[in-house]
Amino acid sequence: MESTGGDGKAPGGPRVLVVGGGIAGLGAAQRLCGHPAFPHLRVLEATARAGGRIRSERSFGGVVEVGAHWIHGPSRGNPVFQLAAEYGLLGEKELSEENQLVETGGHVGLPSVTYTSSGVRLSLQLVAEMATLFYGLIDQTREFLQAAETPVPSVGEYLRKELSRLVVGWTEDEETKKLKLAVLNAFFNLECCVSGTHSMDLVALAPFGEYAVLPGLDCTFPKGYQGLTDCMMASLPQDTVVFEKPVKTIHWNGAFQEAAFPGETFPVSVECEDGDRFPAHHVIVTVPLGFLKEHLDTFFDPPLPAEKAEAIRKIGFGTNNKIFLEFEEPFWEPDCQLIQVVWEDTSPLEDPAPALRDAWFRKLIGFVVLPAFGSVHVLCGFIAGLESEFMETLSDEEVLLCLTQVLRRVTGNPRLPAPKSVLRSRWHSAPYTRGSYSYVAVGSTGDGLDQLAQPLPADSTDAQLQILFAGEATHRTFYSTTHGALLSGWREADRLLALWAPQAQQPRPRL
């Protein structure tokens, strides 16, 4: 079979490799496998499973999301939502027009109940007042996108500066003021989870408003997020994905020959950890930014151009983990959805420097109540940053004991039964991930995300598109999301389709 386009140097069509079997890699593979111009495609996945940071586990008698949790902005402009609907993976409520029209502004809903570290249940009115104040300030931080300059470099500094100004006008007694600041500190910690960062001081102010929020009330998959990537996997020809095949080095801009292909030369040769080599005309790299940061010096030969390497170093990539606790009986009310925890002696206007061992749990924002699995009741705690990474170093027993003490303290019930079991994510320790998702850090801009997305070599017309880059950290307005990752995979597949099958009419997703 003759190639259907390009420079005609690939008899039988180009050999394409996708590195990484997360949703970006699967999206690219699915798009290319559906076209006759790409009969030679392989996905090299480092682990024993597909899905990447989408990972659903059967536990506690049900399914829990160790990775991606919600479809953010489930509406017509969201390709993950559309694909999930196509595969029949969502319920009536999730698919309802009403659900798709809700405008959240990207803000998390109010907690059902807020406990303080001294065991007091706070009034919802006070919490709602602080939430309104906090999210009003967050909305202000999005307004610097077109500004010639910003008053401060980071989102965190801007929030604190504005808060300091507002606090002067508070007329309550000192105790109430301190309590309000502690509640605001809890919202700062929540925003760290949303942004996947240790501190909002690390998040750049100028490009913060570039992140696009889609309409729709965030929803979950009744039978697990991984059902989506399982369906995508099932649509690929058998043996397309090669598991447990970590890549060591991508050799590019060369003229590589392989005994299996006499007379052919390839611009790229992908060397795996086990010594296997795969020749390719095109390689789509979809590995997480955390992995790229760690292996930047050895993953590409020759090394990446300076500006792309700099983008990788400067874009932020943080950790947001989950801790699931199983209870025989719920201590929360039947309609409770989110339990917030507020540490009374904290304030966003003060820099805490407690030892991680003694205080890591103070970064925990509280617990989402998962739908009950029969007679099993599960809380899901969220924790971001260095405290989250420290939590990964502890044993299950240490985490269970610590959170039992926290729950007894905040509920004011010293006899609250300990959870039966614990399950947690450890995204920072995961060798092929090294964190959760990206953010635009101080010192970087949206241009850095675009720079990361640019194919290599950058200035060549003869050897086009040797290495292409996809993944959530390559999408300028949807970074950190599964829909950003999926769109980026489609984007890179479309580049290859335009090169090899320019006459093919591809559906154009909204980018």
Number of C-alpha atoms within 10 A of each C-alpha: 8 11 19 20 18 18 12 13 15 18 12 15 22 24 20 24 27 29 28 31 28 26 32 33 33 29 23 26 31 20 19 23 19 13 12 12 21 22 17 16 22 21 25 25 25 22 17 9 15 26 26 25 22 20 21 21 14 11 13 22 12 16 17 22 25 22 22 20 19 16 23 22 27 27 24 16 17 23 20 24 24 15 14 20 15 10 13 11 20 18 14 8 11 23 19 12 13 11 19 22 16 16 14 15 14 19 14 14 12 16 19 16 19 22 22 21 19 13 18 14 16 17 11 14 9 13 20 15 12 19 21 12 14 20 17 11 17 19 14 14 22 17 15 17 15 12 10 7 11 15 12 15 18 23 26 22 20 21 22 16 14 11 18 13 10 11 12 8 8 11 9 10 8 10 10 13 14 16 20 22 24 23 30 23 25 26 22 21 26 21 23 26 26 18 24 26 28 24 20 23 20 20 27 26 29 27 26 24 19 19 18 14 16 22 21 27 22 20 20 19 20 14 17 21 26 23 20 23 21 14 14 19 21 11 14 17 14 8 10 17 24 19 17 14 20 18 20 18 19 24 21 25 19 15 13 15 16 14 7 8 10 8 8 15 17 24 20 26 25 23 19 17 13 11 10 11 17 18 25 25 22 25 27 27 24 28 25 25 28 28 17 21 19 16 14 16 14 13 20 17 16 14 15 16 11 9 12 19 18 15 21 23 18 18 25 25 26 26 27 27 27 23 23 26 23 19 19 14 12 17 12 15 9 8 8 13 19 22 20 25 28 30 21 19 12 20 19 21 16 10 8 9 7 10 9 15 11 9 11 20 19 20 25 25 26 26 22 20 22 15 13 14 13 9 11 15 20 26 25 23 21 23 28 29 23 19 22 28 23 15 24 18 12 12 10 16 10 12 19 21 13 14 19 18 16 18 21 17 19 21 20 17 13 13 10 14 15 17 21 12 15 19 18 19 20 24 25 22 14 13 13 22 20 21 26 26 26 24 26 30 24 20 15 21 22 22 13 23 25 15 19 24 22 17 20 21 18 13 9 11 8 9 17 21 23 22 26 24 26 33 31 29 33 28 26 25 20 21 24 24 20 25 25 25 26 24 28 30 32 25 24 28 23 21 15 23 22 16 16 20 19 15 11 12 9 12 8 10 11 9 15
